[in-house]
Amino acid sequence: MNGGTGWKTRPDNLYVSHAKKFAYRFGWIEVAYKPENKMISFMKELEPKKKARINVFYTTQTIGTCLDHPKKGKTQLFRKGVSLEQLGKIFENPRYHSNKGYYVKK
């Protein structure tokens, strides 16, 4: 397709493509794709019996990380407006501090 409407040129599809590349590079497994929510999810075991999840809301470039915090227990951290560079850093280390976001304790 041309005219900016094809798969390769849409910003949200580019974001998904990068998310999948980073996930593969750092050992994450795709576990859910929910086009109705514009979200794709990945999981990884960070420590024995401690799994983490990254939810990528690709149209808003919002990333949700769900993991066990050493002091706070099970938490969710949401970061809005995440750049592709920051996205890579989050897949490398889901505890990456981007200084933007908020957390929710389960």
Buried (B, 14 or more C-beta within 10 A) or exposed (E): EEEEEEEEEBEEEBBBBBBBBBBEEBEBEEBEEEEEEBBBBBBBEEEEEEEBBBBBBBEBBBBBBBBBEEEEEEBBBBBEEBEBEBBBBBBEEBEBEBEEBEEEEE
